[in-house]
Amino acid sequence: MGIGKIVSAEQIERFRRDGFVVVPGLLTDKELDRFGAAVDRAVRDRGRHDHRRLEEKSPYEQSFTQCINLWEDHPDVLPLTFHPEISRAAALLIGVRVLRLWHDQALYKDAGGRYTEPHQDQPYWPMDEPDTLTAWIPFDGSTHENGCMGYVPGSHRAGVRRFVNIFTADEKVRILEEPAIAGVPPVYVEVPRGAVAFHHGLTVHLAKPNRSSRVRRVHTMIYFRDGATRTRPFVHPSVDRPGIKVGEPIASDLTPIVWPRAEGDWPRPPRMPLTPALERLNQHGALPEVK
Ligand SMILES: O=C(O)CCC(=O)C(=O)O
């Protein structure tokens, strides 16, 4: 596939209008097998000290097992996180010349796992510039049965910017009832194997429970525009580990440039330790151990 044809003008228009789009054929079967196995191993490794059953976990963890920055401590995940065609597609969709990685993450929804509460991503990040998007890759495809995502079309342009506390599953927070988007039902989208679903950082989205008998295996990459600055003081590994202060540009080896990059020029994992506050949060392998 020619690099210029990775996304069509129509897909770009849909992303900008709706705040999400599915781009088929970005990964081959061979890549999905290889990267799926690499992320499986990484998730197993991160969770090796966690022997809790699903019902013993917090409501948030019952929605998915989250493992952040697998590219750092699992080298065979790195070529997926920095996959040039996916990064290039992301840059074209959001319309910026230079994109950085905010972080990658596996989101493995167990068989029987809860739904994912409706939320926007950007309010979780200490960054106001709205040029952010996520590439969501289901290794086996996503279906209504195994926990496909739903998106509120146009919600990224509706002026809504609301922090939803999905970490404690606070049912009182009902972002779907925000006046600017109330009455716009989420569109649930099944993503075929090999396709990548992209959503904007301000798009309201959610996911169905996993009623299948297998784990819904998803890897994601979150991207932001080079030049964005840290705007809020709350704790986040992508800015606290490199010591980026409010007002400073978010640019470090932990959030490297993903596009453009020369072919075969993979970034080196930075070996940045966690801060004490992040160590306390990292009890179940969500973040890398850096010794
Ligand atoms: O995979 C899920 O269930 C939710 C994913 C999500 O919220 C995201 O990628 O921003």
Ligand as a Chemical Component Dictionary entry (heavy atoms), coordinates in Angstrom:
data_LIG
# 
_chem_comp.id                   LIG 
_chem_comp.type                 NON-POLYMER 
_chem_comp.pdbx_formal_charge   0 
_chem_comp.three_letter_code    LIG 
# 
loop_
_chem_comp_atom.comp_id 
_chem_comp_atom.atom_id 
_chem_comp_atom.alt_atom_id 
_chem_comp_atom.type_symbol 
_chem_comp_atom.charge 
_chem_comp_atom.model_Cartn_x 
_chem_comp_atom.model_Cartn_y 
_chem_comp_atom.model_Cartn_z 
_chem_comp_atom.pdbx_ordinal 
LIG O1 O1 O 0 -11.232 -0.794 25.435 1  
LIG C1 C1 C 0 -12.082 -0.306 26.175 2  
LIG O2 O2 O 0 -12.954 -0.985 26.743 3  
LIG C2 C2 C 0 -12.080 1.173  26.397 4  
LIG C3 C3 C 0 -11.012 1.846  25.610 5  
LIG C4 C4 C 0 -10.894 3.292  25.873 6  
LIG O3 O3 O 0 -11.602 3.887  26.641 7  
LIG C5 C5 C 0 -9.844  4.015  25.151 8  
LIG O4 O4 O 0 -9.046  3.418  24.410 9  
LIG O5 O5 O 0 -9.782  5.263  25.313 10 
# 
loop_
_chem_comp_bond.comp_id 
_chem_comp_bond.atom_id_1 
_chem_comp_bond.atom_id_2 
_chem_comp_bond.value_order 
_chem_comp_bond.pdbx_ordinal 
LIG O1 C1 DOUB 1 
LIG C1 O2 SING 2 
LIG C1 C2 SING 3 
LIG C2 C3 SING 4 
LIG C3 C4 SING 5 
LIG C4 O3 DOUB 6 
LIG C4 C5 SING 7 
LIG C5 O4 DOUB 8 
LIG C5 O5 SING 9 
# 
